[in-house]
Amino acid sequence: MSRQRLDYLIAGPAAPYRGGIADTQNELGKHLVKAGKKTQLITFSKLYPNFLFPGKNQKRKENLNTTVITLEIIHSYNPFRWKKAIQYINKTNPKTLIFRYYTPFLAPLYGWIAKRTNDGIKKIALVDNWIPHERHFWDKLFNRFFGIQVQAFSTFSSEVASQIKDGFKKPIWEGFHPINTNLLPQISSTEARKKLGWESEKSIVLFFGIIREYKGLELLIQAFANKIFNSENIILKVVGECYEDKKKYINLVTHLGLEKIVKFDFEFKTERDIQLIFSGCDLVAQTYHTASQSGVTPIAYFYNKPLVVSDIEGLNTPIKEDNTGVCVKKNPHDIAKGIKYLLSDKIVSNKIENIKKALPRYSWKKWVKDWDEFIQNV
């Protein structure tokens, strides 16, 4: 009796790797299995060489309980070891091979694998980012090399889809960023703040996630120097590992005299930490310079937190469609006005109700159903 063929073999970061992309990869595998799809994940034995990785650790310190088989068989930057992954894929012979694509760094690897795996395997890209935040002259060339090897593209946002359409006339599915189900439930703000040692009587604005130059943290810090906050009881909490020189942000806070109202925590956070941090804040700020989407937005939705975001395509889409926050120009004055407006009791209550109404539209169940239907028709 022949072994049932895999419906999906998905390549990309997954447990034990950490971070938003790995987390959503785990969720994708889990929900495909729930939908009755025979699924397996293949991830990296080596992802980035240490000298290219700006963080402290590439992998989780704690084990993640998952029901999806995950194999660490891909060496991303050693071509002499790509044959192992190719042989495994050809032996497994899945119906569909998914490439989780978020950086041109992976283009040589993915393109090579796609070219040398069985023609009978459908090859689909699942794209987080197409145009990198930090750009290089080879980005278009690498994207092109990878893109010609796949039969179709799928995305988490219409903005990424439109970027791909500029270079390819292949089928493209415009999805949304679903809300992960591995998040721990919201608790009271009072309880969360007590456990975190946070101020109990002040309004707290949260900037969360990996800190990189394109995320515009300096704009948010400068906004807190605005005179409209002189008599306000508002604090900014910056939480996330810094992938650049953190001294520039610390020095900016010192220069502006904001040491009492801007607080830093530069450590990577677990799901338990996330539960406390998002339960304890009042709103979430994403003052990015560039972004096509954000994994922080669905976390904010899960914890019913309104958002202040830069008014840029992709990042602003769910906020405008769902009326769950405010979209502001990328300057400290407008950011400050947006924060003050959103923190008024009547406005914040309205935005929270809108988040609750929007939540069902961002389920993994719906995402997987729509995505699978698209792939079956490719």
Short mmCIF file of the C-alpha atoms (twelve columns), coordinates in Angstrom:
data_MODEL
# 
_entry.id   MODEL 
# 
loop_
_atom_site.group_PDB 
_atom_site.id 
_atom_site.type_symbol 
_atom_site.label_atom_id 
_atom_site.label_alt_id 
_atom_site.label_comp_id 
_atom_site.label_asym_id 
_atom_site.label_seq_id 
_atom_site.Cartn_x 
_atom_site.Cartn_y 
_atom_site.Cartn_z 
_atom_site.pdbx_PDB_model_num 
ATOM 1   C CA . MET A 1   0.000   0.000  0.000   1 
ATOM 2   C CA . SER A 2   1.509   3.329  -1.055  1 
ATOM 3   C CA . ARG A 3   2.070   6.091  1.464   1 
ATOM 4   C CA . GLN A 4   -0.303  9.036  1.201   1 
ATOM 5   C CA . ARG A 5   1.346   11.951 -0.549  1 
ATOM 6   C CA . LEU A 6   1.876   15.174 1.427   1 
ATOM 7   C CA . ASP A 7   -0.529  17.963 0.543   1 
ATOM 8   C CA . TYR A 8   1.946   20.613 1.687   1 
ATOM 9   C CA . LEU A 9   5.660   20.686 2.394   1 
ATOM 10  C CA . ILE A 10  6.511   24.166 3.666   1 
ATOM 11  C CA . ALA A 11  10.069  25.528 3.686   1 
ATOM 12  C CA . GLY A 12  11.128  28.436 5.890   1 
ATOM 13  C CA . PRO A 13  11.753  29.493 9.489   1 
ATOM 14  C CA . ALA A 14  9.830   27.420 12.042  1 
ATOM 15  C CA . ALA A 15  10.384  26.112 15.555  1 
ATOM 16  C CA . PRO A 16  12.934  25.990 17.074  1 
ATOM 17  C CA . TYR A 17  13.623  29.335 15.349  1 
ATOM 18  C CA . ARG A 18  12.074  32.342 17.040  1 
ATOM 19  C CA . GLY A 19  10.373  35.469 15.752  1 
ATOM 20  C CA . GLY A 20  7.157   36.455 14.041  1 
ATOM 21  C CA . ILE A 21  7.735   34.610 10.761  1 
ATOM 22  C CA . ALA A 22  8.628   31.360 12.517  1 
ATOM 23  C CA . ASP A 23  5.587   31.730 14.778  1 
ATOM 24  C CA . THR A 24  3.219   32.161 11.845  1 
ATOM 25  C CA . GLN A 25  4.879   29.230 10.053  1 
ATOM 26  C CA . ASN A 26  4.085   27.019 13.041  1 
ATOM 27  C CA . GLU A 27  0.515   28.317 13.063  1 
ATOM 28  C CA . LEU A 28  0.111   27.744 9.330   1 
ATOM 29  C CA . GLY A 29  1.221   24.127 9.675   1 
ATOM 30  C CA . LYS A 30  -1.065  23.564 12.636  1 
ATOM 31  C CA . HIS A 31  -4.142  24.967 10.910  1 
ATOM 32  C CA . LEU A 32  -3.503  23.109 7.666   1 
ATOM 33  C CA . VAL A 33  -3.468  19.876 9.680   1 
ATOM 34  C CA . LYS A 34  -6.700  20.939 11.387  1 
ATOM 35  C CA . ALA A 35  -8.195  21.457 7.930   1 
ATOM 36  C CA . GLY A 36  -7.356  17.863 7.045   1 
ATOM 37  C CA . LYS A 37  -4.266  18.616 4.948   1 
ATOM 38  C CA . LYS A 38  -1.291  16.305 5.299   1 
ATOM 39  C CA . THR A 39  1.454   18.820 6.086   1 
ATOM 40  C CA . GLN A 40  5.096   18.917 7.077   1 
ATOM 41  C CA . LEU A 41  7.522   21.782 7.741   1 
ATOM 42  C CA . ILE A 42  11.172  21.863 6.775   1 
ATOM 43  C CA . THR A 43  13.308  24.515 8.373   1 
ATOM 44  C CA . PHE A 44  16.954  25.458 8.641   1 
ATOM 45  C CA . SER A 45  19.847  23.574 10.145  1 
ATOM 46  C CA . LYS A 46  21.628  26.916 9.685   1 
ATOM 47  C CA . LEU A 47  19.838  30.149 8.811   1 
ATOM 48  C CA . TYR A 48  22.181  33.136 9.207   1 
ATOM 49  C CA . PRO A 49  25.916  33.070 9.875   1 
ATOM 50  C CA . ASN A 50  26.536  34.675 13.248  1 
ATOM 51  C CA . PHE A 51  28.317  37.693 11.773  1 
ATOM 52  C CA . LEU A 52  25.191  38.581 9.751   1 
ATOM 53  C CA . PHE A 53  22.698  38.118 12.585  1 
ATOM 54  C CA . PRO A 54  22.328  41.282 14.691  1 
ATOM 55  C CA . GLY A 55  20.352  39.688 17.527  1 
ATOM 56  C CA . LYS A 56  21.406  37.581 20.495  1 
ATOM 57  C CA . ASN A 57  19.877  34.223 19.596  1 
ATOM 58  C CA . GLN A 58  18.345  32.795 16.439  1 
ATOM 59  C CA . LYS A 59  16.510  29.996 18.239  1 
ATOM 60  C CA . ARG A 60  14.081  29.730 21.124  1 
ATOM 61  C CA . LYS A 61  15.383  28.945 24.582  1 
ATOM 62  C CA . GLU A 62  12.212  27.024 25.409  1 
ATOM 63  C CA . ASN A 63  10.653  24.173 23.434  1 
ATOM 64  C CA . LEU A 64  7.468   24.849 21.483  1 
ATOM 65  C CA . ASN A 65  4.782   22.191 21.669  1 
ATOM 66  C CA . THR A 66  3.674   21.497 18.117  1 
ATOM 67  C CA . THR A 67  1.831   18.636 16.448  1 
ATOM 68  C CA . VAL A 68  3.361   19.368 13.038  1 
ATOM 69  C CA . ILE A 69  6.451   17.414 12.000  1 
ATOM 70  C CA . THR A 70  9.346   19.845 11.530  1 
ATOM 71  C CA . LEU A 71  12.736  18.836 10.157  1 
ATOM 72  C CA . GLU A 72  15.896  20.988 10.300  1 
ATOM 73  C CA . ILE A 73  17.476  20.040 6.969   1 
ATOM 74  C CA . ILE A 74  18.118  23.283 5.049   1 
ATOM 75  C CA . HIS A 75  21.478  25.061 5.207   1 
ATOM 76  C CA . SER A 76  20.664  28.488 3.836   1 
ATOM 77  C CA . TYR A 77  24.119  29.717 2.830   1 
ATOM 78  C CA . ASN A 78  26.193  26.624 2.004   1 
ATOM 79  C CA . PRO A 79  25.379  25.474 -1.577  1 
ATOM 80  C CA . PHE A 80  27.275  22.222 -1.045  1 
ATOM 81  C CA . ARG A 81  24.617  21.197 1.473   1 
ATOM 82  C CA . TRP A 82  21.535  22.123 -0.550  1 
ATOM 83  C CA . LYS A 83  21.519  18.689 -2.174  1 
ATOM 84  C CA . LYS A 84  20.289  17.132 1.077   1 
ATOM 85  C CA . ALA A 85  17.126  19.236 1.080   1 
ATOM 86  C CA . ILE A 86  16.546  18.635 -2.647  1 
ATOM 87  C CA . GLN A 87  16.852  14.875 -2.220  1 
ATOM 88  C CA . TYR A 88  14.429  14.893 0.693   1 
ATOM 89  C CA . ILE A 89  11.861  16.953 -1.219  1 
ATOM 90  C CA . ASN A 90  12.076  14.725 -4.292  1 
ATOM 91  C CA . LYS A 91  11.796  11.583 -2.173  1 
ATOM 92  C CA . THR A 92  8.817   12.980 -0.252  1 
ATOM 93  C CA . ASN A 93  7.296   14.287 -3.498  1 
ATOM 94  C CA . PRO A 94  4.630   16.565 -1.971  1 
ATOM 95  C CA . LYS A 95  1.715   17.840 -4.028  1 
ATOM 96  C CA . THR A 96  2.726   21.421 -3.208  1 
ATOM 97  C CA . LEU A 97  6.024   22.913 -2.048  1 
ATOM 98  C CA . ILE A 98  5.699   26.278 -0.309  1 
ATOM 99  C CA . PHE A 99  8.620   28.685 -0.039  1 
ATOM 100 C CA . ARG A 100 8.272   31.187 2.819   1 
ATOM 101 C CA . TYR A 101 9.999   34.199 1.272   1 
ATOM 102 C CA . TYR A 102 10.798  37.375 3.205   1 
ATOM 103 C CA . THR A 103 14.314  38.387 2.134   1 
ATOM 104 C CA . PRO A 104 16.357  38.206 -1.102  1 
ATOM 105 C CA . PHE A 105 19.026  36.488 1.004   1 
ATOM 106 C CA . LEU A 106 17.012  33.280 0.527   1 
ATOM 107 C CA . ALA A 107 16.570  33.661 -3.251  1 
ATOM 108 C CA . PRO A 108 19.647  31.662 -4.354  1 
ATOM 109 C CA . LEU A 109 18.718  28.784 -2.033  1 
ATOM 110 C CA . TYR A 110 15.006  28.712 -2.861  1 
ATOM 111 C CA . GLY A 111 15.546  29.246 -6.582  1 
ATOM 112 C CA . TRP A 112 18.090  26.420 -6.743  1 
ATOM 113 C CA . ILE A 113 15.785  24.041 -4.859  1 
ATOM 114 C CA . ALA A 114 12.790  24.938 -7.040  1 
ATOM 115 C CA . LYS A 115 14.746  24.294 -10.234 1 
ATOM 116 C CA . ARG A 116 15.967  20.881 -9.106  1 
ATOM 117 C CA . THR A 117 12.867  19.370 -7.564  1 
ATOM 118 C CA . ASN A 118 10.329  17.245 -9.390  1 
ATOM 119 C CA . ASP A 119 8.275   18.926 -12.113 1 
ATOM 120 C CA . GLY A 120 5.163   17.278 -10.730 1 
ATOM 121 C CA . ILE A 121 5.434   19.320 -7.513  1 
ATOM 122 C CA . LYS A 122 3.491   22.570 -7.528  1 
ATOM 123 C CA . LYS A 123 5.794   25.370 -6.304  1 
ATOM 124 C CA . ILE A 124 4.224   28.383 -4.598  1 
ATOM 125 C CA . ALA A 125 5.799   31.397 -2.881  1 
ATOM 126 C CA . LEU A 126 4.324   32.682 0.373   1 
ATOM 127 C CA . VAL A 127 5.759   36.205 0.571   1 
ATOM 128 C CA . ASP A 128 6.020   38.381 3.693   1 
ATOM 129 C CA . ASN A 129 8.220   41.081 2.141   1 
ATOM 130 C CA . TRP A 130 9.139   41.582 -1.498  1 
ATOM 131 C CA . ILE A 131 10.933  44.926 -1.394  1 
ATOM 132 C CA . PRO A 132 13.336  44.807 1.578   1 
ATOM 133 C CA . HIS A 133 13.311  47.534 4.211   1 
ATOM 134 C CA . GLU A 134 17.092  47.825 3.956   1 
ATOM 135 C CA . ARG A 135 17.777  47.725 0.211   1 
ATOM 136 C CA . HIS A 136 20.753  46.488 -1.825  1 
ATOM 137 C CA . PHE A 137 21.571  46.687 -5.508  1 
ATOM 138 C CA . TRP A 138 21.120  42.917 -5.950  1 
ATOM 139 C CA . ASP A 139 17.572  42.743 -4.515  1 
ATOM 140 C CA . LYS A 140 15.725  42.932 -7.855  1 
ATOM 141 C CA . LEU A 141 18.048  40.395 -9.457  1 
ATOM 142 C CA . PHE A 142 17.588  37.914 -6.613  1 
ATOM 143 C CA . ASN A 143 13.818  38.428 -6.505  1 
ATOM 144 C CA . ARG A 144 13.704  37.817 -10.249 1 
ATOM 145 C CA . PHE A 145 15.769  34.635 -9.994  1 
ATOM 146 C CA . PHE A 146 13.458  33.246 -7.340  1 
ATOM 147 C CA . GLY A 147 10.209  34.484 -8.885  1 
ATOM 148 C CA . ILE A 148 10.687  32.768 -12.253 1 
ATOM 149 C CA . GLN A 149 11.011  29.389 -10.501 1 
ATOM 150 C CA . VAL A 150 7.567   29.385 -8.848  1 
ATOM 151 C CA . GLN A 151 4.146   28.969 -10.424 1 
ATOM 152 C CA . ALA A 152 2.289   31.456 -8.245  1 
ATOM 153 C CA . PHE A 153 2.611   33.866 -5.342  1 
ATOM 154 C CA . SER A 154 0.607   34.330 -2.163  1 
ATOM 155 C CA . THR A 155 0.908   37.177 0.322   1 
ATOM 156 C CA . PHE A 156 -0.265  38.531 3.662   1 
ATOM 157 C CA . SER A 157 -1.199  41.954 2.249   1 
ATOM 158 C CA . SER A 158 -2.424  43.668 -0.897  1 
ATOM 159 C CA . GLU A 159 0.597   45.996 -0.820  1 
ATOM 160 C CA . VAL A 160 3.074   43.112 -1.153  1 
ATOM 161 C CA . ALA A 161 0.918   41.621 -3.908  1 
ATOM 162 C CA . SER A 162 1.026   44.888 -5.853  1 
ATOM 163 C CA . GLN A 163 4.832   44.997 -5.556  1 
ATOM 164 C CA . ILE A 164 5.098   41.503 -7.048  1 
ATOM 165 C CA . LYS A 165 2.657   42.374 -9.854  1 
ATOM 166 C CA . ASP A 166 5.101   45.008 -11.084 1 
ATOM 167 C CA . GLY A 167 7.495   42.254 -12.178 1 
ATOM 168 C CA . PHE A 168 5.450   39.106 -12.771 1 
ATOM 169 C CA . LYS A 169 2.270   38.116 -14.625 1 
ATOM 170 C CA . LYS A 170 1.658   35.019 -12.542 1 
ATOM 171 C CA . PRO A 171 -1.311  34.244 -10.251 1 
ATOM 172 C CA . ILE A 172 -1.072  36.188 -6.992  1 
ATOM 173 C CA . TRP A 173 -3.272  35.693 -3.934  1 
ATOM 174 C CA . GLU A 174 -3.787  38.794 -1.785  1 
ATOM 175 C CA . GLY A 175 -4.299  37.573 1.768   1 
ATOM 176 C CA . PHE A 176 -4.330  39.153 5.203   1 
ATOM 177 C CA . HIS A 177 -2.248  38.691 8.339   1 
ATOM 178 C CA . PRO A 178 -4.160  36.228 10.558  1 
ATOM 179 C CA . ILE A 179 -4.119  36.323 14.336  1 
ATOM 180 C CA . ASN A 180 -2.058  33.571 15.939  1 
ATOM 181 C CA . THR A 181 -3.859  31.202 18.289  1 
ATOM 182 C CA . ASN A 182 -0.780  30.485 20.423  1 
ATOM 183 C CA . LEU A 183 -1.168  33.821 22.236  1 
ATOM 184 C CA . LEU A 184 -2.158  33.672 25.897  1 
ATOM 185 C CA . PRO A 185 -5.499  35.293 26.863  1 
ATOM 186 C CA . GLN A 186 -5.775  38.921 27.897  1 
ATOM 187 C CA . ILE A 187 -5.760  39.635 31.627  1 
ATOM 188 C CA . SER A 188 -6.699  42.820 33.463  1 
ATOM 189 C CA . SER A 189 -4.462  45.820 33.007  1 
ATOM 190 C CA . THR A 190 -4.132  46.121 36.780  1 
ATOM 191 C CA . GLU A 191 -2.892  42.554 37.180  1 
ATOM 192 C CA . ALA A 192 -0.510  42.804 34.217  1 
ATOM 193 C CA . ARG A 193 1.025   46.068 35.388  1 
ATOM 194 C CA . LYS A 194 1.492   44.725 38.894  1 
ATOM 195 C CA . LYS A 195 3.401   41.704 37.578  1 
ATOM 196 C CA . LEU A 196 5.495   43.883 35.274  1 
ATOM 197 C CA . GLY A 197 6.178   46.551 37.880  1 
ATOM 198 C CA . TRP A 198 4.580   49.152 35.601  1 
ATOM 199 C CA . GLU A 199 2.978   52.406 36.744  1 
ATOM 200 C CA . SER A 200 -0.664  51.792 37.653  1 
ATOM 201 C CA . GLU A 201 -2.184  55.251 37.153  1 
ATOM 202 C CA . LYS A 202 -0.615  56.368 33.880  1 
ATOM 203 C CA . SER A 203 -1.546  55.887 30.251  1 
ATOM 204 C CA . ILE A 204 0.975   53.622 28.557  1 
ATOM 205 C CA . VAL A 205 1.867   53.690 24.863  1 
ATOM 206 C CA . LEU A 206 3.682   50.577 23.636  1 
ATOM 207 C CA . PHE A 207 6.282   50.260 20.895  1 
ATOM 208 C CA . PHE A 208 6.850   46.526 20.506  1 
ATOM 209 C CA . GLY A 209 9.071   44.261 18.421  1 
ATOM 210 C CA . ILE A 210 12.527  44.033 16.896  1 
ATOM 211 C CA . ILE A 211 13.975  47.559 16.723  1 
ATOM 212 C CA . ARG A 212 15.381  48.455 13.316  1 
ATOM 213 C CA . GLU A 213 16.013  51.764 11.604  1 
ATOM 214 C CA . TYR A 214 13.027  51.517 9.248   1 
ATOM 215 C CA . LYS A 215 10.599  51.294 12.177  1 
ATOM 216 C CA . GLY A 216 10.883  54.993 13.013  1 
ATOM 217 C CA . LEU A 217 11.271  54.714 16.769  1 
ATOM 218 C CA . GLU A 218 13.067  58.063 16.811  1 
ATOM 219 C CA . LEU A 219 9.884   59.746 15.509  1 
ATOM 220 C CA . LEU A 220 7.846   58.280 18.348  1 
ATOM 221 C CA . ILE A 221 10.382  59.353 20.967  1 
ATOM 222 C CA . GLN A 222 10.464  62.876 19.519  1 
ATOM 223 C CA . ALA A 223 6.672   62.966 19.648  1 
ATOM 224 C CA . PHE A 224 6.823   62.612 23.425  1 
ATOM 225 C CA . ALA A 225 8.780   65.871 23.593  1 
ATOM 226 C CA . ASN A 226 5.737   67.699 22.188  1 
ATOM 227 C CA . LYS A 227 4.325   70.345 24.528  1 
ATOM 228 C CA . ILE A 228 0.831   68.814 24.316  1 
ATOM 229 C CA . PHE A 229 2.149   66.105 26.666  1 
ATOM 230 C CA . ASN A 230 3.440   68.571 29.265  1 
ATOM 231 C CA . SER A 231 0.500   68.050 31.584  1 
ATOM 232 C CA . GLU A 232 -0.349  64.541 30.444  1 
ATOM 233 C CA . ASN A 233 0.245   61.427 32.477  1 
ATOM 234 C CA . ILE A 234 1.563   59.347 29.588  1 
ATOM 235 C CA . ILE A 235 4.532   56.969 29.385  1 
ATOM 236 C CA . LEU A 236 6.159   55.289 26.386  1 
ATOM 237 C CA . LYS A 237 7.354   51.710 26.834  1 
ATOM 238 C CA . VAL A 238 9.794   50.507 24.177  1 
ATOM 239 C CA . VAL A 239 9.983   46.717 24.304  1 
ATOM 240 C CA . GLY A 240 12.018  44.562 21.945  1 
ATOM 241 C CA . GLU A 241 15.495  43.421 20.978  1 
ATOM 242 C CA . CYS A 242 17.519  46.140 19.239  1 
ATOM 243 C CA . TYR A 243 19.086  45.167 15.900  1 
ATOM 244 C CA . GLU A 244 21.071  48.403 15.706  1 
ATOM 245 C CA . ASP A 245 22.985  50.614 18.142  1 
ATOM 246 C CA . LYS A 246 20.600  51.146 21.063  1 
ATOM 247 C CA . LYS A 247 22.717  54.035 22.313  1 
ATOM 248 C CA . LYS A 248 21.280  56.341 19.654  1 
ATOM 249 C CA . TYR A 249 17.809  55.943 21.187  1 
ATOM 250 C CA . ILE A 250 19.021  56.187 24.763  1 
ATOM 251 C CA . ASN A 251 21.004  59.323 23.867  1 
ATOM 252 C CA . LEU A 252 17.987  60.835 22.101  1 
ATOM 253 C CA . VAL A 253 15.849  60.342 25.204  1 
ATOM 254 C CA . THR A 254 18.562  61.951 27.338  1 
ATOM 255 C CA . HIS A 255 18.970  64.850 24.907  1 
ATOM 256 C CA . LEU A 256 15.216  65.541 25.002  1 
ATOM 257 C CA . GLY A 257 15.013  65.137 28.790  1 
ATOM 258 C CA . LEU A 258 12.488  62.311 28.558  1 
ATOM 259 C CA . GLU A 259 14.127  59.825 30.937  1 
ATOM 260 C CA . LYS A 260 11.082  59.803 33.231  1 
ATOM 261 C CA . ILE A 261 8.523   59.047 30.533  1 
ATOM 262 C CA . VAL A 262 10.354  56.877 27.970  1 
ATOM 263 C CA . LYS A 263 11.403  53.464 29.271  1 
ATOM 264 C CA . PHE A 264 13.387  50.783 27.406  1 
ATOM 265 C CA . ASP A 265 13.396  47.002 27.662  1 
ATOM 266 C CA . PHE A 266 15.732  45.595 25.007  1 
ATOM 267 C CA . GLU A 267 15.067  41.892 25.632  1 
ATOM 268 C CA . PHE A 268 13.347  39.429 23.279  1 
ATOM 269 C CA . LYS A 269 9.956   38.418 24.695  1 
ATOM 270 C CA . THR A 270 8.163   35.091 25.084  1 
ATOM 271 C CA . GLU A 271 4.403   34.470 24.718  1 
ATOM 272 C CA . ARG A 272 4.047   34.850 28.496  1 
ATOM 273 C CA . ASP A 273 5.798   38.229 28.379  1 
ATOM 274 C CA . ILE A 274 3.621   39.299 25.450  1 
ATOM 275 C CA . GLN A 275 0.479   38.495 27.420  1 
ATOM 276 C CA . LEU A 276 1.520   40.819 30.243  1 
ATOM 277 C CA . ILE A 277 2.916   43.606 28.049  1 
ATOM 278 C CA . PHE A 278 -0.104  43.896 25.750  1 
ATOM 279 C CA . SER A 279 -2.600  43.440 28.576  1 
ATOM 280 C CA . GLY A 280 -0.879  46.227 30.486  1 
ATOM 281 C CA . CYS A 281 -0.634  48.900 27.778  1 
ATOM 282 C CA . ASP A 282 -3.348  51.277 26.544  1 
ATOM 283 C CA . LEU A 283 -2.425  51.549 22.882  1 
ATOM 284 C CA . VAL A 284 0.210   50.390 20.418  1 
ATOM 285 C CA . ALA A 285 2.288   52.717 18.220  1 
ATOM 286 C CA . GLN A 286 3.887   51.753 14.900  1 
ATOM 287 C CA . THR A 287 5.528   54.881 13.525  1 
ATOM 288 C CA . TYR A 288 7.338   53.042 10.735  1 
ATOM 289 C CA . HIS A 289 9.115   54.744 7.858   1 
ATOM 290 C CA . THR A 290 8.350   51.790 5.556   1 
ATOM 291 C CA . ALA A 291 6.219   48.677 5.918   1 
ATOM 292 C CA . SER A 292 3.973   46.545 3.763   1 
ATOM 293 C CA . GLN A 293 2.334   44.892 6.787   1 
ATOM 294 C CA . SER A 294 3.138   44.140 10.418  1 
ATOM 295 C CA . GLY A 295 2.908   41.103 12.666  1 
ATOM 296 C CA . VAL A 296 2.432   43.441 15.634  1 
ATOM 297 C CA . THR A 297 -0.993  44.568 14.391  1 
ATOM 298 C CA . PRO A 298 -2.697  41.170 14.850  1 
ATOM 299 C CA . ILE A 299 -1.184  40.885 18.347  1 
ATOM 300 C CA . ALA A 300 -2.661  44.289 19.210  1 
ATOM 301 C CA . TYR A 301 -6.013  43.119 17.823  1 
ATOM 302 C CA . PHE A 302 -5.902  39.938 19.913  1 
ATOM 303 C CA . TYR A 303 -5.409  42.017 23.071  1 
ATOM 304 C CA . ASN A 304 -7.964  44.675 22.031  1 
ATOM 305 C CA . LYS A 305 -5.462  47.522 21.815  1 
ATOM 306 C CA . PRO A 306 -6.069  50.467 19.431  1 
ATOM 307 C CA . LEU A 307 -3.175  51.504 17.204  1 
ATOM 308 C CA . VAL A 308 -1.408  54.650 16.061  1 
ATOM 309 C CA . VAL A 309 0.323   53.810 12.778  1 
ATOM 310 C CA . SER A 310 2.135   55.640 10.006  1 
ATOM 311 C CA . ASP A 311 -0.154  56.402 7.099   1 
ATOM 312 C CA . ILE A 312 1.678   54.196 4.600   1 
ATOM 313 C CA . GLU A 313 0.273   51.587 2.225   1 
ATOM 314 C CA . GLY A 314 -0.036  48.134 3.751   1 
ATOM 315 C CA . LEU A 315 0.499   49.141 7.375   1 
ATOM 316 C CA . ASN A 316 -2.541  51.417 7.335   1 
ATOM 317 C CA . THR A 317 -4.885  49.002 5.529   1 
ATOM 318 C CA . PRO A 318 -6.479  47.130 8.471   1 
ATOM 319 C CA . ILE A 319 -6.590  50.281 10.612  1 
ATOM 320 C CA . LYS A 320 -8.551  52.195 7.965   1 
ATOM 321 C CA . GLU A 321 -10.771 49.300 6.940   1 
ATOM 322 C CA . ASP A 322 -11.658 48.338 10.523  1 
ATOM 323 C CA . ASN A 323 -11.507 51.837 12.099  1 
ATOM 324 C CA . THR A 324 -9.347  50.487 14.932  1 
ATOM 325 C CA . GLY A 325 -6.968  53.386 15.442  1 
ATOM 326 C CA . VAL A 326 -5.521  56.426 13.731  1 
ATOM 327 C CA . CYS A 327 -3.169  56.771 10.767  1 
ATOM 328 C CA . VAL A 328 -0.729  59.669 11.035  1 
ATOM 329 C CA . LYS A 329 1.891   61.403 8.952   1 
ATOM 330 C CA . LYS A 330 5.494   60.471 9.684   1 
ATOM 331 C CA . ASN A 331 6.422   63.422 11.860  1 
ATOM 332 C CA . PRO A 332 6.532   63.869 15.654  1 
ATOM 333 C CA . HIS A 333 3.809   66.542 15.764  1 
ATOM 334 C CA . ASP A 334 1.158   64.462 14.001  1 
ATOM 335 C CA . ILE A 335 2.145   61.363 15.949  1 
ATOM 336 C CA . ALA A 336 1.687   63.272 19.229  1 
ATOM 337 C CA . LYS A 337 -1.739  64.539 18.119  1 
ATOM 338 C CA . GLY A 338 -2.766  61.007 17.121  1 
ATOM 339 C CA . ILE A 339 -1.765  59.565 20.483  1 
ATOM 340 C CA . LYS A 340 -3.580  62.255 22.448  1 
ATOM 341 C CA . TYR A 341 -6.719  61.857 20.330  1 
ATOM 342 C CA . LEU A 342 -6.743  58.086 20.692  1 
ATOM 343 C CA . LEU A 343 -6.277  58.132 24.465  1 
ATOM 344 C CA . SER A 344 -9.535  59.995 25.134  1 
ATOM 345 C CA . ASP A 345 -12.002 57.654 26.880  1 
ATOM 346 C CA . LYS A 346 -14.770 57.858 24.297  1 
ATOM 347 C CA . ILE A 347 -12.474 57.354 21.319  1 
ATOM 348 C CA . VAL A 348 -10.501 54.451 22.775  1 
ATOM 349 C CA . SER A 349 -13.712 52.640 23.782  1 
ATOM 350 C CA . ASN A 350 -15.046 52.993 20.237  1 
ATOM 351 C CA . LYS A 351 -11.835 51.641 18.709  1 
ATOM 352 C CA . ILE A 352 -11.825 48.645 21.081  1 
ATOM 353 C CA . GLU A 353 -15.377 47.761 20.051  1 
ATOM 354 C CA . ASN A 354 -14.336 47.959 16.400  1 
ATOM 355 C CA . ILE A 355 -11.425 45.589 17.074  1 
ATOM 356 C CA . LYS A 356 -13.798 43.056 18.647  1 
ATOM 357 C CA . LYS A 357 -16.065 43.240 15.597  1 
ATOM 358 C CA . ALA A 358 -13.111 42.786 13.217  1 
ATOM 359 C CA . LEU A 359 -11.480 39.805 14.955  1 
ATOM 360 C CA . PRO A 360 -13.468 37.026 13.191  1 
ATOM 361 C CA . ARG A 361 -12.224 38.260 9.810   1 
ATOM 362 C CA . TYR A 362 -8.611  37.504 10.757  1 
ATOM 363 C CA . SER A 363 -8.875  33.827 11.702  1 
ATOM 364 C CA . TRP A 364 -6.382  31.222 10.546  1 
ATOM 365 C CA . LYS A 365 -9.311  28.973 9.634   1 
ATOM 366 C CA . LYS A 366 -10.555 31.475 7.073   1 
ATOM 367 C CA . TRP A 367 -7.035  32.250 5.834   1 
ATOM 368 C CA . VAL A 368 -6.181  28.575 5.263   1 
ATOM 369 C CA . LYS A 369 -9.501  27.886 3.514   1 
ATOM 370 C CA . ASP A 370 -9.095  30.793 1.064   1 
ATOM 371 C CA . TRP A 371 -5.386  30.131 0.490   1 
ATOM 372 C CA . ASP A 372 -5.878  26.426 -0.142  1 
ATOM 373 C CA . GLU A 373 -8.659  27.143 -2.655  1 
ATOM 374 C CA . PHE A 374 -6.335  29.514 -4.519  1 
ATOM 375 C CA . ILE A 375 -3.542  26.932 -4.667  1 
ATOM 376 C CA . GLN A 376 -5.844  24.151 -5.872  1 
ATOM 377 C CA . ASN A 377 -6.785  26.350 -8.826  1 
ATOM 378 C CA . VAL A 378 -3.198  27.190 -9.846  1 
# 
